[in-house]
């Protein structure tokens, strides 16, 4: 069942908000890369059971020293729970993030046997035969594990997954993936230039899945304010404009971590821009807004269903009251 979401016309956010988001994202990706390198060492040195135990003192130290992340975790959890978040809940939130980072190493190394992965909602594989032959967009978020979705795609010979990332992030993540397991590499397209759009068009024509995390914006990218957990938040319009321009269906992809070794994958259709270019510009904009509203409503649903899977450790609402 879809979560209820109040319909709200998209509105752009001020330039200073975009600048703040860019500065935070650059800082966050540097920190994430360092954390991933630490996870590689943990995972390969101690194995998964002991590494998970060793995460407790690491996370405890982080909670004591990373005041900004703790504050924004508490802000998010308070919104999702509808009450003030407790200290233990903040710890669990950050520990869940660390656990998913740790498991990323094992997914990239092909250790699928370590995990209990259930595909509980996969409209794409079960029903959209026509869509699979033409290529589609998979819109994810910084929620749960994108790596578990990639692992499933690597196990299907007829599925080709292409990742879209901003240039600097693409370079760093590509280098890290190569260091963990060169055989697990999948194509990464660095956004920001015309050749990237041509590559995306070609891959879609080949029937590829084009994946992008659509919940953050970079720099001057246009955003829309949409209700999320009761308060308007800025969401990037670029991924949905791209899908409309390419006239492709859009699916939400979500790999939720349920604790222990359990993951749950959801892939569900949220929009179809196949006829977007046949209408007026106004109609296309309305389709984009409707698709984004649907996407955000589903993020809200999954945030409430698995609250500790939300990994945007900054003020996602950008100071909105």
N, C-alpha and C positions, 0 to 999 in steps of 0.2 A: 504494500500500500504506500502510495506516495505521501510524503509529509505535506501538510498544508503550508502554503506560503502566500503572504499578501502580495498582490500584484502591484508593482511599482515601476513607473516609467524610468528608464535608465537616465542618469545624469552624470556628466563628467566631473572629475575632482580637480582641485586646484593644482597648479604646477608644483608648488612647494611640497605637496603630498607625494607626487611622483618622484621628486628629487629625494625625499626622505626614504621612500621605498627602495630606490636604487641604492642609496648608501647602505641601508640595512641589508639588502640582498647580497651585495658584494661582501660585506663583513660576514654574513651568515654562511655563504658558500665557502669562504676561506676556513671558517671554523668547522664546517661540515666535512671538508676534505681532510683536515687534520684528525678529526674524530674517526673518519673512515680508515685512515692509515693505522690508527691505534687499534681499531677493531680487527684489521687484517692480522696484526701482530698477536693480539689476544687469541683470535680464532685458530691460527695456525700453530701457536705455541702450546696452548692449554686444552684445546678441544672445546666443544660447545657446553657441556655440563659445567665444567670448572670455570669457563669464561663467564657464564651467566652469574655464577656466585661472585666472581671478582668484580663484576659490574656494580655490585652494591656499594663498596667503598668509593669507587670512582664516581658514581652518581651522587653519593652523600657529599663528597667534596665539591662537586659541581653545584649542588643545591645550596651549599654554604657560601660559595664564592661568586656564582653567576646571578647576581641580584636582578638584572634586567630580565633574564629568561624566566626566573622564578616568578617575578611580578606579572609577566605576560601570560605565563601558564595559569597563574591564579585568576587573572582576568578572564581568560577563555573558559576555564572550568566553572567559574562562578556564573558565566552566562549560560553554559550548557546545562548546569545543574539547577539554575534558578535560585541559588543561595550562595553564601560565601564558601569558597573552596577551603578544605582543610589542608594542613601541612602534609599529611600522609598522602592525600590525593595528588598534590603537586609532585611529591617524590615518585609516586607510581606513574604519573604522566611522563616524567623525564626518564624513568627507568624503562618504560615501554619504548620510548624513542631509541634509547641505547640498545635495547634488545633487538629491535628491527634492524638497526645498523649492523649489529653483530651477525644477524641471520643473512644479511645481504652478501656477506663473504661466502657463506655456504651455498647460497643460491648460485652465485657466480662460478663457484668451483664445481657445480653440478652434483651437489650432495642432496638430491631430492629425497632420498630415503630417510633423512633425518626428520622429515616434516609430514604432518597430516594436513593436506591441502584439499579443501572441498570447493568445487565450483557450484555455487548454489543458485546463481542467476546468470545465465549466459544466452541472452536472446540472439546475440550475433551468431554463435555456432549452431544453435538449434533451429533458427527460423530464417535468418537473412542470407540465404544462398546467393541471391542476386547481388546483395551488398558486398559479399566476400569476393565476388569476381571482379568488382570495380574498384575496390579499395575504399576505406573509410577512415575517419578520424576517431581516435580514442582519447577522450579528455579525462585526465586524471587530476589529482590534487596532491598537495603535501599532506597526505593522510594515509596511514597504513603503509603497505609495502608495494611499490611499483615493481620491485624485483621479482616478487612471486608471480606477477602477471607475465613478466618477461620469461620466466622459467617455463611456464606453461606453453608460451608461444614457441619456445625453442624445441619443445617436445613434439610439435606438430610440423611435419615437413612441408605442408602446404601453406603455412603461415609465415609471412615475412613482416617483421616489426621494425619500423624505422622511428627513431627518436628525434624529436625537435627540441633543441636547447639553444640558449643564447651562447654566443661564440666562446666567451671565456669559460663558462660552465661546461660547454661541450668538450673543450680541450682538456680540462682538469678531470672530468669524469671519464672521458675516453682513456686518458693515461692511466687512471686508477684501475679501470676495468681490465686494461691490458696487463697491468702488473699482477692482478689477482689471477686471471685466467684468460690468456689471449684467444683461446678457442671459443670463449663465450661472447666474444665481441659481436655486437650488432650495429648496424649502420646508425651513425649519429649525424644529423644535419644541423649545422650551425646557422641560426637565423640571423637576419640583419642585412641581407643583400639579395639582389635579383636572382643570382644563380641558385640560392637556396629554394626560392619559390619554384624555379624550373625543375629542380631535383624532386621537390615534393609532388609536383604535377606528374612527373614521369613515374615515381614510385606508386602513386595512386592508380595510374593507368595500368600498372603491373599487378594490381590487386593487393597492394601492401596495406598493413595497418600503420597509420601514422599517429604516433603517440606524443602527447604534450601535456605537461602539468599546467592547467589553465587557471589556477587560483591566484597567481601572482603576476604583477606587471613590472616592467623594467623601464627606468628612465621616463621618457616622455610618452610612452605608450598610453593610448586612450583607455580610460577605465569607465565603468558604470557603477553607480551606487545602487546596490540591491540589498533587501532585507536578509540578514543572516543572524540567526539566534536572537531575533528581536530588535536588532540595531542595523542600520544601513552600513555596508562595508564596500570598499572598492574592489571590483573584479575586472580582470583584463578582458578587453573586447577583441583584441587581435586574433586569438585562436578561432573565435567564432566567425569573425569577418573572413578569415582565411578559408574556413569550411564553406561559407556562403559563396565566396569567389570561385572555389573549386567545384561547387555544386555537389557536395558529398554528404552522406549521412554522418551523424555524430553519435557516438556511444560513450557513456560514462563507464570508466573502468575503476574498480576499487578492490584492493587486496587488503582486507582487514586482518589485523593480528589479534587473536583471541586468547593469547596466553599460552605458556608451555611451548609446544611445537605446532600449534594449530593456527591455520590461516583459512580465510574464507574469501572467495573471489566472486565479485559481482561485475557483470558486463551487461549494460542495458541501454537500449536506444532512447535518446532524449531529443533528437531533432533530425530532420531530413531536409537538406537544402538542394535537393536534386532539381527542383523547379524554381530556385531562387532568382535566377537570371531572367526568367520569363515574366516576372512581375515588375512593378515600378520600384524605384529606389526606396520609396516610403514603405512599400510592402516588405521589401528585403530587410530594412531596418527593424520593422516590427517582428519579422521572423527571428532576427538575431536577438532582439530583446526577449522574446518568448523563450528561445533556446537557453539563454543565459539564466533566466528566471527559473526554468526547469532544472538546470544544472545546479544552481545554488540551493534550490529546495531539496534536492537529493543529497547534497553535501550536508545540509542541516539534518536530514534524516539519519545519515550514517554517523554524524558527529554525536547525535543523541543515542544511537544504538551502540556505538563503540567509542565513547568520549576520549579515551586515552590515546587514540590513534591520530589525533590532530597534531601535526608537527610544524606549525607556523609559530615559532617562539618569538613573536614580536607583536606589537599592538596592531592586530589585523584590522581593527576598525579605525585606525589612524586618528585616534583622539575623539571619535564621534561620541556624543553623549548617549 
